Amino acid sequence: MDAIQSILVYTVVLGSLYLLIALGFSLICGVLGIFNLGYGATFLVAIYGMWMLLSTIGVNLWVAIIGVFILQFLFTLGIIYFPIVKRYMEKEELLLTSLLLVSLIVEETVNHFYPVTAGVDIPTAIFSHTLQLGSVSIPAQMLIVIIAAVLITAFFVYFLMKTRIGFKIRAISQQLEASRLLGVRVERVYALAMILSVVPPTICMLIIAPIWAIEPNMGHSLLQTAILVTILGGLGNLRGTVMASFIVGLIASSVAFLGNPRLVGMSILLVVFFVMIFKPQGIAKSETLW
């Protein structure tokens, strides 16, 4: 019973965490139809941009939080979208190579100025105690992850399903050329989608930074998580991404508590691998955004 309780609790906790990590990547896959290999840099910009504002520039916490979102938007539009994505949209090999290079450059820059030995302490903890749920103990801060995942996902669903801009985004994800003919300004919608895509990972990193191991190479593993969840859910389908996040959370928690924690990563990879073989479209139809 203790193991079952642990699995249930950590399925929700890890599923919410994976959802925040993967939601932005899935949105880009659905709207722009590309693998944003620069997505891993988003996590580094969030953490180390925040740390730069706090420790180097010396602003207060709330100014730093606002500043890191502005920094993310500038990075996404000024470094990722306009110079690379917009320019190489029809040249996939150049697009993927350029995005990967940007991610590597950001990683090396961070490693130069803030190596692992320098240490990073982001004071964004709301709760510092441990929460006891039956026989399971979790950091109370992880409750904020669950709440954030629910609220951000609800916002995305409402925005896509109920707003005029959301209708345009869904139209582009289904019929690009028809959307152009109907007068949709595709480039503006692309830019907006890029901006929206950095919101979930930025919020996620600000929440988990006080209880997470922070190091300059973390973008690789987080990008891998986003890719695996997105593939399992169906490329670019946000509903599938939501389901896949909690499925991956269930796999991770089950293997960790019933098997060997060292096999968690391998188990997730094998599940995604077999899904790709027998159901290449993933859990949901990758042709639709929702």
N, C-alpha and C positions, 0 to 999 in steps of 0.2 A: 504493500500500500504506500509506503514511503516513496518507493521508486516511481509509482504511478503519479503520485502527487507532484513529485519533482518534474516528471516529464510534462505534465499538463501545465504547470506554472511556467516552466522554461520554454515550452512551445509558444506560449503567448508572448513572453518577454523577448525571446530571440526572433520570433516571427515579426514582431513590431519593429525590432532593430533592423532586420533584413529589409523590411518594407521601406523604411526611411532611407536606407542605403541605395535601394534599387529603383525607387519610384522615379527619380529624375532621369536615370538612364533609360528606363522603359519609355518615358514620355518622348525622349529624343528619337528612340528607335521607331516609335509610332508615327510621329509627326514628320521628322526629316528623313526617316528611313535610313539612318546611318548608325554605325557602331562608333560612338564617341569615345575613342581610346584616350582622349584627354580628360575623361571624367574622373580618373584617379587623382588628378591634380586638384580637383575641387575640394577634396577632403584636406589636402595639405594647405591650400589657401585659407580654408576656414580656420584650422587650428593655428597655424603659424602666422597668419595675418592677424588673428586675434592676439596672439602673444606679442607680436611686433608692436601693435597699437598699445598694449598694456605696459610692456616692459621697456621698450626702446623709446617710443614716443611719449608714453606716460599719461595717456588719457584715462578717464575713469571708466568703470565697467560698462555703463549703459552707452556711453559714446563709442566705446570699442565695439559693442555688439552691433550698433547701427553702422559703424564704420566698416565692419567686416562684411556686412551684406552689400554695401556700396562697392567695396573692393571686389567681391565676387562678381557683381554685375559688370563692373569695368573689365575684369579679367575675362569673363565669358564673352562679352561683346567685342572688346578691343583686341584680345589675343586669340580667342577660339573662333568666334563666328565670322566676323568681317574679313580678317586676313586669310583664314583657312577654309572654313566650311562653305562660305558663300563663293569663294574663288574656285574651290576644287570639288564642288558638289557633284559634277559629272565625271570626275576622274578619281575613282574609288581608291586606287593604289596610292596616289599622291595624298589624298585626304587622310587615309588611315595612317600613312607614314608620318605625315606632318603632325597629326594629333598625338601620336605616340611620342614624337620628338619633344613636343611641348611638355608633355607629362614628365619626361625624363629630365628636361631642362629645369622644370620647377623643382623636382626632387633633388637634383644636384645643387641647386641654389639654396634650398632649405638646409640641406646637409652641410653646406659651407658655413652659413651664418648661424644655424642652430643645430649642431650635431647632437647625437643622442646623449652625449656626456653633459651637454649644457643644461638639460632638463627643462620641462615645460610645465607650468602650473596655471591652468585656466580656472579662475575662481567663479565658475558658473554653477556650482552645486546648490541645489535648492534643499535637498535632504542629505545629511551626512551619516545618518544612522542606518542600521540594517533592519529590514522588515521581515517579520516571521509570519508565514502563511502556512498554517498547519505545521508540518515537519520541515518545511522548506524555508531557507533563509535567502533573501535577495537584497541587494542594495536598494534602498528606498528610492534612490535617484532613477532607477529603472522604471518606476511608475510613470515618471515624466515622459519616458520614451514611449510607453504604451499610449498615454494621452495624446502626445504629439502625433503619433502615427495615425490614430483615429481622426483627429481634427484635420490634419493635412490631407489625408485621403478623402475625407468628407468634402473638404474645400475643392479638391481637384474634381471630384465627381460632380458637385454642384456647378462648378465653373464650366466644365465641359458639356454638361447636359442641359443647363438652364440659361446660359448667357449667350449673347450674340457672338462674342469672340470665340466662345467655346464651340459653337456650331461651325464657325469658320475653320477652327483647328481640326475638328472631326472631319469636315468636308475635305480638307487638304490631305488628311491621312488616308482617305478612301479614294478620292479622285482628284489628283493634283491638276491635271490639265483642264478638267471641267471647272474646277474652282477658279483657275485663271480666267477662263472664258466668262465666268459670271462676275468678274471684277474684284475678286479677293486679292488683296495685296499680299502675295505669298511671302515675300521677303520680310515684311513686318511681322507676320505671324510666326515665321521661323525665329526671328529675333526674340519675340515674346516667349516662345516655347523654350528657347535656350535660357532665358532669364528664370522662368519658372522651374526649370530642371535643377537649378542649384539651390533652391530653397530647402527641399527636404534634407539633402546631405549636410547643408550648413547647420540647420537646426539640430540635426542628429549629432554632429560632432560637438557642438556647444554643450549639449546635454550630457554626453558620455565622456567628454574630456576629463572631468575630475576623477573618474573611476576607470579610465582606459589607459592602456600602455601606449604612450605617444612616442613615435619615432619617425624619421624622415622617409622610411621605405613603406610606410603603412598604406600608401595609395594603391600599391599593387594588389594586396590582399582584398582591399575593399572594392576595387574595380572588378576583381575576379568574382567576388560575391554578387555584385550587381549583374554581371554577365550571366552567371549561373541561374540566378532567380529569374531574370528576364527571359532567358532561353526556355526554362521550364514552364513559365507562365504563357509563353507565346510572344514572340518578338513584338514589342510595342503595344501589347494589349494590357491596359492597366488593371482590368478586372483579373486577368490571369496572373499578373504580378502580385496582386494582393493574395490570391490563393496560394501561389507558389511560395511566397514568403513564409507563410505559416506551415506549409508542407516541409520546407527546408528546415524550419524551426523544429518541427516534430522529429525529423530525421536526426538532426543534431542532438537534441535532448535525449532521444531514445537510445542512440548509440552511446552517448556519454554516460548515461545512468545504467544501461543494461549491458553494455559491452565495454569497449575500450575507448576512452576519450581521444586517444591518438588516431583513431580511425574515423573521426567525424568528417574531416575534409575528404578523405577517400570515399566514404559512403555517399556524400552529397554528389561528388563527381560521377560516381557509378550510376546513381539514380538519373542524373541529367543525361548521361551518355546513353542509357537504355531508352529513355524517353525520346531522345533524338533519333534513335534507330527505329522504334516502333510507332512513334507519333511525332514526326518532325515539326509539326505546327505548334507543338506544346499543348498545354492544358486548354487554352482558349484559342480562338481564331486570330492569327497574327495579322489578318487583313484589316481588322477593325481596332480602333483605339480603346473602345470600351465594350 
